[in-house]
Amino acid sequence: MTSTHQLDIAPIGLSFSAQTFQKLAPDSYLLRHLQRDPPTRPSKRAPDEFRAPTLHTGALAHAQGSAVVRVGDTAVVCGVRGEIHALTLGEGRTKGKISVTRNDAVEDEIKTHALLVPNLELGTGCSKDYHPGPPTDFAQSVAERLRVLLVDTVKMVPAETLRITDDDGEIKAYWVLYIDVVCNSLDGNIFDAAWAAVVSALKSTRLPQAFWDADREQIMCDPDRQLYRRLEVRELAFTASFCIYTNKEEEGEGQKWLLSDPDEFEEGICDEKVLVCVREGGKIARIEKSGGDTDVLEIMPECIRRAKARFDTWKKMLDSQN
């Protein structure tokens, strides 16, 4: 007698690890996190939560000023190097007292003589998307945004602190500050980290005493490099960046979340980005918004509130360094 045996085969469920889900459907992966109660991002942060920053000034021994900033896994180093630009005959050798008769005349000196020169470099291995070679469009665009904020918007370094004059007050030369930012690790929101490093490095900058030697008719510096003076910085300003995620699924379509300090994963998904620059006294220096169709008036009060709190965090850290 032959017996038959029937096998009971249970259906096999298809499941993915969180890492695989994130790669296959990044948009849905972020949405599932934000739909939790309370909403939580993949980094385990709340939507309004910034990453904890660290700041150290004076880290580079051979720079006039420097700062190292880390925000999550985004890390940058900024060094300030001063060089003397001697004016040639007829190149605007005006007396300091005359050149400040108009408010904008002082600021024109910064632009005319290119006295502040910021640059951003993405270091080898900072991200899987960047490789050694010529500066990328991304790096150049961030450097230009730094320049606009530093020279055209905040104007935190007055021209008079960069002048080198003779005994009669005639301008003979300027200090030119080369502000180099190197990103060693990139995990989103490079601008906030880079700007905080620039501000902190400038705040820590000390320039050698330079003077005009009438007998030699040239600029001289203290030969022993023992005499320094602090760079004058008018007022501090810090930025806070945000991205807006919009639910594109049929259920809950149009629902939005405002995410503070986006990481690289969130930046790659969100099309709408906002930046708020706050200066001392809670004054708003600049607002940028790109992409999307969100009403600015709808989100800006919350962006400003968070940006002011972020300013206090950065200022407290910088004050502890000086």
Secondary structure, DSSP 8 states (H G I E B T S, - for coil): -----------------HHHHHHH-HHHHHHHHHTSSS---TTS--TT----EEEEES--TTSSEEEEEEETTEEEEEEEEEEEEE--TTS---BHHHHTSSHHHHHHHHHHTT-EEEEEEE-TTS-TT--SSS--HHHHHHHHHHHIIIIIII--S-GGGGEEE-TT-BEEEEEEEEEEEEEEE-SS-HHHHHHHHHHHHHHT-EEE-EEEETTTTEEEE-TTS--EEE------EEEEEEEEEE--SSTTTT-EEEEES--HHHHHH--EEEEEEEEGGGEEEEEEEESS---HHHHHHHHHHHHHHHHHHHHHHHHTT-
